[in-house]
């Protein structure tokens, strides 16, 4: 047992011995810390400037909409140039934007329209960072280290998601929202310096293919052959985006990942926000403390699952893991439909978080290992855009369902997840995914 735990720990720590990975981890964590920081800074300075919740919603929308619209563009440019280049440029651009807003706030020249423009610019350049940060890893670590590397990056992401708003709120409380923008600019500048120090390995070209393409040709995955590298249908931005879309939907395994991600997002965005809040306040009568416990259980379970996934050796059948996750989440949401105690709800949510974290490590590693390097960022961008589109629909649908109680909402979510799991198991190529 001791040697098994030692081996698992060694596997998890292996990527951290690489200088480029350490810089990438720190750079991504700083960027995500800055994202959480910017949410607090934008929110607080808008309310302080206008006192209007409508203005606040407008500023946040100006940030979110360009991010969703330009993500496919960011993925296309990342494939054409270099993920590292886009990450560095995006980080420097966000640093300049945050510093500019901070200076304008301190000098008393900041206006609402300036905030809206800054928010739109921030969301636009962030759209170039997100696909790149997910696709750069195969050029930094070997294929065998993808799972533990993704686990460590995911832990950094989760920690930054918690610390960003907390640190941002503390800075605002003890100084001023304008100072928070300046501190946020420093975070993004440090991110740019860290990522600039990453020394990626040569990316696989069309002649090489990704590891998955070679394995599919040899039958090593006991699955249908994956799509070849996308043919150059033109070098225009639109042509590259269309080529990425065709590539993503040509392979049944990639299609399944996209559909499952959409289903899980739909069954997570609304139920884990509207559902948790209604469950805590109405059904369990526990108030904000219970809501905090549910969210903490989800985050804590996901972090534990991520670490466990990174410590596991080998390449499990990812298709079966995805089906198991859908079934596991169906069981958890089904329990939430009938649970009558805060302890039971927290336990169910903790277990669901663990499953999401564990499977997420292997799902992302499969994508990075098997999708052709020249189109990887575009496929990841497609997945992100689908998530951006599905999440608001889930929030609206769950808001309507929760009006009559959380039990019907959670029960319907469980049914959707069961159908998703059955669909995965019905596909032989997906079941064979490793």
C-alpha positions in Angstrom: 0.0 0.0 0.0 2.8 2.4 0.9 4.6 1.8 -2.4 1.4 2.2 -4.3 0.7 5.5 -2.7 4.3 6.6 -3.3 4.0 5.6 -7.0 0.8 7.6 -7.3 2.4 10.6 -5.7 5.4 10.3 -8.0 3.2 10.2 -11.1 1.3 13.2 -9.9 4.5 15.2 -9.3 6.3 14.2 -12.5 5.2 17.1 -14.7 6.2 19.6 -11.9 9.8 18.6 -12.5 9.7 20.2 -15.9 10.6 24.0 -15.8 8.3 24.8 -18.8 5.4 23.1 -17.1 6.0 25.0 -13.8 5.9 28.3 -15.7 2.8 27.2 -17.6 1.1 26.2 -14.4 2.0 29.5 -12.7 1.0 31.6 -15.8 -2.4 29.9 -16.2 -3.1 30.2 -12.5 -2.3 33.9 -12.5 -4.5 34.5 -15.5 -7.4 32.7 -13.9 -6.7 34.5 -10.7 -6.9 37.8 -12.7 -10.2 36.7 -14.3 -11.8 36.2 -10.8 -10.2 39.5 -9.7 -11.6 41.4 -12.7 -15.1 40.2 -12.0 -15.0 41.8 -8.5 -13.3 44.9 -9.8 -15.7 45.5 -12.7 -18.7 44.8 -10.5 -17.7 47.1 -7.7 -16.4 50.0 -9.7 -19.6 50.0 -11.9 -21.9 50.0 -8.8 -19.8 52.7 -7.2 -19.8 54.8 -10.4 -23.5 54.5 -11.3 -25.3 52.8 -8.4 -27.3 50.9 -11.1 -27.7 47.2 -11.3 -28.8 47.6 -15.0 -25.4 49.2 -15.7 -23.7 46.4 -13.9 -25.5 43.8 -16.0 -24.6 45.7 -19.1 -20.9 45.9 -18.3 -20.8 42.2 -17.5 -22.7 41.4 -20.7 -20.2 43.5 -22.7 -17.5 41.2 -21.3 -19.3 37.9 -21.8 -20.7 38.3 -25.3 -17.4 39.1 -27.2 -15.8 36.2 -25.4 -18.4 33.8 -26.7 -18.5 35.2 -30.2 -14.7 35.3 -30.7 -13.7 32.0 -29.1 -13.8 30.2 -32.5 -11.6 32.9 -33.9 -9.2 32.5 -31.0 -9.0 28.7 -31.6 -8.4 29.2 -35.3 -5.5 31.7 -34.7 -4.0 29.5 -32.1 -3.8 26.6 -34.6 -2.3 28.9 -37.2 0.3 30.6 -35.1 1.1 29.3 -31.6 -0.9 28.9 -28.4 2.0 30.4 -26.4 2.1 33.5 -28.6 -1.7 34.1 -28.2 -1.5 33.5 -24.5 1.3 36.0 -24.1 -0.4 38.7 -26.3 -3.7 38.2 -24.5 -2.1 38.5 -21.1 -0.3 41.7 -22.0 -3.4 43.2 -23.5 -5.5 42.4 -20.4 -2.7 43.8 -18.2 -2.8 47.1 -20.2 -6.6 47.2 -20.1 -6.7 46.7 -16.3 -4.0 49.3 -15.7 -5.8 51.8 -17.9 -9.1 51.4 -16.1 -7.3 51.7 -12.8 -5.5 54.9 -13.7 -8.8 56.4 -15.1 -10.5 55.5 -11.9 -7.9 57.1 -9.7 -7.8 60.3 -11.8 -11.6 60.6 -11.8 -12.0 60.4 -15.5 -13.6 57.0 -15.7 -17.1 56.9 -17.2 -19.7 54.1 -17.9 -19.0 54.0 -21.6 -15.3 53.6 -20.9 -16.1 50.7 -18.6 -18.3 49.1 -21.3 -15.5 49.4 -23.9 -12.9 48.0 -21.5 -15.1 45.1 -20.6 -15.7 44.3 -24.3 -12.0 44.5 -25.0 -11.3 42.3 -22.0 -13.7 39.6 -23.1 -12.4 39.8 -26.7 -8.8 39.2 -25.8 -9.7 36.6 -23.2 -11.4 34.6 -26.1 -7.9 34.1 -27.6 -6.4 32.9 -24.3 -8.9 30.2 -23.4 -8.6 27.8 -26.3 -4.8 28.3 -26.4 -4.3 27.5 -22.7 -6.2 24.2 -23.2 -4.2 23.2 -26.3 -0.7 24.1 -25.4 -0.1 21.3 -23.0 0.8 18.5 -25.5 3.7 20.7 -26.7 5.0 21.0 -23.1 4.8 17.5 -21.7 5.0 14.0 -23.1 1.8 12.1 -23.9 2.3 9.9 -20.8 2.3 12.9 -18.6 -0.8 14.5 -19.9 -3.1 13.1 -17.2 -1.1 14.2 -14.2 -0.3 17.5 -15.9 -4.0 18.2 -16.6 -4.7 17.3 -13.0 -2.2 19.8 -11.6 -3.5 22.5 -14.0 -7.0 21.8 -13.0 -6.2 22.1 -9.3 -4.5 25.4 -10.0 -7.7 26.5 -11.9 -9.9 25.6 -9.0 -7.7 27.3 -6.4 -7.5 30.4 -8.6 -11.3 30.4 -9.0 -11.7 30.6 -5.3 -8.8 33.0 -4.5 -9.5 35.5 -7.3 -12.8 36.8 -6.1 -11.7 36.6 -2.5 -8.5 38.5 -3.0 -10.2 41.0 -5.2 -12.9 41.6 -2.6 -10.2 42.1 0.1 -8.3 44.6 -2.0 -11.5 46.6 -2.7 -12.5 46.5 1.0 -9.1 47.8 2.2 -8.4 50.3 -0.6 -10.4 51.1 -3.7 -11.8 49.4 -6.8 -9.4 51.4 -9.0 -6.5 49.9 -7.0 -7.9 46.5 -7.6 -7.7 47.0 -11.3 -4.0 48.0 -11.0 -3.3 44.8 -8.9 -5.2 42.8 -11.5 -3.0 44.3 -14.2 0.1 43.1 -12.3 -1.4 39.6 -12.2 -1.8 39.5 -16.0 1.7 41.0 -16.6 3.2 38.3 -14.4 1.2 35.7 -16.4 2.6 37.0 -19.7 6.2 36.8 -18.3 5.7 33.2 -17.1 4.1 32.0 -20.3 6.8 33.7 -22.4 9.4 31.6 -20.6 7.7 28.3 -21.6 9.8 26.4 -24.2 7.3 24.3 -26.1 8.4 21.3 -28.1 7.8 21.2 -31.9 4.2 20.8 -32.7 3.2 17.7 -34.8 2.8 18.7 -38.4 0.4 17.2 -41.0 2.9 14.6 -42.0 3.2 13.4 -38.4 -0.4 13.5 -37.3 -1.4 13.3 -33.7 -0.8 10.2 -31.7 -4.4 9.2 -32.0 -4.4 9.4 -35.8 -1.4 7.0 -36.0 -3.0 4.7 -33.5 -6.3 4.7 -35.2 -4.6 3.7 -38.5 -2.8 0.8 -36.7 -6.0 -0.3 -35.0 -4.4 0.2 -31.6 -7.5 1.7 -30.1 -9.8 -1.0 -31.4 -12.0 1.8 -32.7 -12.9 3.5 -36.0 -10.2 5.5 -37.6 -10.2 9.1 -36.5 -10.3 11.8 -39.1 -7.1 12.8 -40.9 -5.5 16.2 -40.6 -7.9 18.8 -42.1 -7.0 19.6 -45.7 -6.1 23.2 -46.4 -9.3 24.5 -47.9 -8.0 28.0 -47.9 -6.1 30.2 -45.4 -8.9 32.7 -44.7 -10.2 32.8 -41.2 -13.7 31.6 -42.2 -12.2 28.6 -44.1 -10.1 27.6 -41.1 -13.1 27.8 -38.8 -15.2 25.7 -41.2 -12.4 23.1 -41.5 -12.2 22.9 -37.7 -16.0 22.4 -37.4 -15.9 19.7 -40.1 -13.0 17.9 -38.3 -14.8 18.1 -34.9 -18.1 16.6 -36.2 -16.5 14.0 -38.6 -15.4 11.6 -35.9 -18.1 9.9 -33.8 -15.8 9.9 -30.8 -15.3 13.7 -30.9 -19.0 14.3 -31.6 -19.8 12.2 -28.5 -17.5 14.3 -26.4 -19.1 17.5 -27.6 -22.6 16.1 -27.0 -21.7 14.8 -23.6 -20.1 18.1 -22.6 -23.2 19.9 -23.7 -25.4 17.6 -21.7 -23.3 17.8 -18.6 -23.1 21.6 -18.9 -26.9 21.7 -19.2 -27.3 19.4 -16.2 -24.8 21.4 -14.2 -25.2 25.1 -15.0 -28.8 25.4 -13.9 -29.1 22.6 -11.3 -25.8 23.6 -9.6 -26.8 27.3 -9.4 -30.5 27.8 -9.4 -31.1 24.3 -8.0 -28.6 24.5 -5.2 -29.9 27.9 -4.1 -33.5 26.8 -4.1 -32.7 23.5 -2.4 -30.8 25.3 0.3 -33.3 28.1 0.9 -36.7 26.3 0.3 -36.4 22.6 0.6 -33.7 22.2 3.3 -34.5 25.6 5.0 -30.8 26.0 5.7 -30.1 29.5 4.2 -26.9 30.8 2.8 -24.7 28.6 5.0 -26.2 25.5 3.4 -25.7 26.9 0.0 -22.1 27.6 0.9 -21.6 24.0 2.0 -23.1 22.6 -1.2 -20.8 24.7 -3.4 -17.8 23.9 -1.2 -18.6 20.2 -1.4 -18.8 20.4 -5.2 -15.4 22.2 -5.4 -13.8 20.0 -2.9 -15.0 16.8 -4.5 -13.8 18.0 -7.9 -10.4 18.8 -6.5 -10.1 15.4 -4.9 -11.3 13.6 -8.0 -8.8 15.6 -10.1 -5.9 14.6 -7.9 -7.0 11.0 -7.9 -7.3 11.0 -11.7 -3.8 12.4 -12.1 -2.3 9.9 -9.7 -3.8 6.9 -11.6 -1.5 5.3 -14.1 -2.3 3.8 -17.5 -5.0 4.8 -20.0 -8.5 3.6 -18.9 -11.3 3.3 -21.4 -12.3 7.0 -21.6 -15.6 6.2 -23.4 -16.7 4.0 -20.5 -15.5 6.6 -18.0 -17.7 9.2 -19.7 -20.7 6.9 -19.6 -19.9 6.2 -15.9 -19.8 9.9 -15.2 -23.2 10.5 -16.7 -24.6 7.6 -14.7 -22.9 8.8 -11.5 -24.3 12.3 -12.0 -27.7 10.9 -12.7 -27.6 9.0 -9.4 -26.4 12.1 -7.6 -29.1 14.4 -9.0 -31.7 11.7 -8.4 -30.7 11.7 -4.7 -31.0 15.4 -4.6 -34.6 15.1 -5.8 -35.5 13.1 -2.7 -33.0 14.1 0.0 -34.4 15.7 3.1 -31.2 16.7 5.0 -28.3 19.0 4.5 -25.8 16.3 5.3 -27.3 14.0 2.6 -27.3 16.7 0.0 -23.7 17.7 0.8 -22.6 14.0 0.6 -24.3 13.6 -2.8 -22.8 16.8 -4.2 -19.3 15.8 -2.9 -19.6 12.5 -4.7 -20.7 14.2 -7.9 -17.8 16.6 -7.8 -15.4 13.8 -7.3 -16.7 12.0 -10.4 -16.5 15.2 -12.5 -12.9 15.9 -11.4 -11.8 12.3 -12.0 -13.2 11.9 -15.5 -12.3 15.4 -16.5 -8.6 14.6 -16.3 -8.8 11.6 -18.7 -11.3 13.3 -21.0 -9.1 16.3 -21.6 -6.0 14.1 -21.9 -7.8 12.0 -24.6 -8.6 15.2 -26.6 -5.0 16.5 -26.4 -3.5 13.1 -27.2 -5.7 12.1 -30.1 -6.8 15.2 -31.9 -4.5 16.4 -34.7 -2.1 19.1 -33.4 -3.0 21.5 -36.3 -6.7 21.6 -35.4 -6.6 21.0 -31.6 -7.4 24.6 -30.6 -10.3 24.8 -33.0 -11.9 21.6 -31.6 -11.5 22.9 -28.0 -13.0 26.2 -29.1 -16.0 24.4 -30.5 -16.5 22.7 -27.2 -16.2 26.0 -25.3 -18.7 27.7 -27.6 -21.3 24.9 -27.2 -20.9 25.3 -23.4 -21.4 29.1 -23.7 -24.6 28.5 -25.6 -26.0 25.7 -23.4 -25.4 27.3 -20.0 -27.9 30.2 -20.3 -30.6 27.8 -21.6 -30.0 25.6 -18.6 -30.3 28.6 -16.2 -33.6 29.7 -17.8 -35.1 26.1 -17.9 -34.1 25.3 -14.3 -35.4 28.7 -13.1 -38.8 27.8 -14.6 -38.8 24.2 -13.3 -37.6 25.2 -9.8 -40.7 27.4 -9.4 -42.6 24.2 -8.6 -39.9 22.7 -6.4 -36.5 21.2 -6.9 -37.6 17.6 -7.1 -39.0 17.8 -10.7 -35.9 19.7 -11.8 -33.4 17.3 -10.4 -35.4 14.3 -11.5 -35.6 15.6 -15.1 -31.8 16.3 -15.0 -31.3 12.6 -13.9 -33.3 11.4 -16.8 -31.3 13.5 -19.3 -28.1 12.1 -17.9 -29.3 8.5 -18.0 -30.2 8.9 -21.7 -26.8 10.4 -22.3 -25.1 7.4 -20.6 -27.2 5.0 -22.7 -26.3 6.8 -25.9 -22.6 6.5 -25.1 -22.7 2.8 -24.4 -24.6 2.2 -27.6 -21.6 3.4 -29.7 -18.8 0.9 -30.1 -16.1 3.4 -31.2 -16.9 5.5 -28.2 -16.8 2.5 -25.8 -13.3 1.7 -27.2 -11.8 5.1 -26.6 -8.6 5.1 -24.5 
